[in-house]
Amino acid sequence: MLFDIIKSPSFARLMENHVRDMLIYLFENEQNFGILCKIEHIAFDPPLPQHIRDEFRAMTLFYLAGYTFESARIDQDILIFEAGFGQENIGSFVSVPLLSIVQIIIDDTPAFVNLALPSEQQSVVTNVEKSEGVQNSMSALLANPENQKFLKKK
């Protein structure tokens, strides 16, 4: 039964809303935090050199404090922040799908745990122009017949 729940799209939406609300709360209260997330779903812009990418584990902890915290924002279903990596402190914008965040950690204590299993469609991060993004979002929305109820009737 639990496995059916955690792989459910409606449960994933619930978890995504909870993680978004939690992040907004932390931003509004200027509370630094860490996120434990699945590295396979994360995008770096510009891409990091291979020797730095090789250092990441499947589950990686990012701590948002200082400039990294100040640069953080939520754009639709993605947490974006700028961070420096490696001894060279190579700067990159990190894009983390909200459903890829497994834990939010405050003062070494998990304050949020996400049990949802994101589908492959939900976990892909792409860099598209804004106009393409709107068109792609609308296409994705309309691809699901259940979403027809959200369209305005003329």
ABEGO torsion letter per residue (X at the ends): XAAAAAABAAAAAAAAAAAAAAAAAAAAAGBBBBBBBBAAABBBOBBBBAAAAAABBABBBBBBBEAAAAABBBBEABBBBBBBBEAAGBBBBBBBBAAABABBBBGGBBABBBABBBBAAAABBBBBBAAAAAAAAAAAAAABAAAAAABBBX
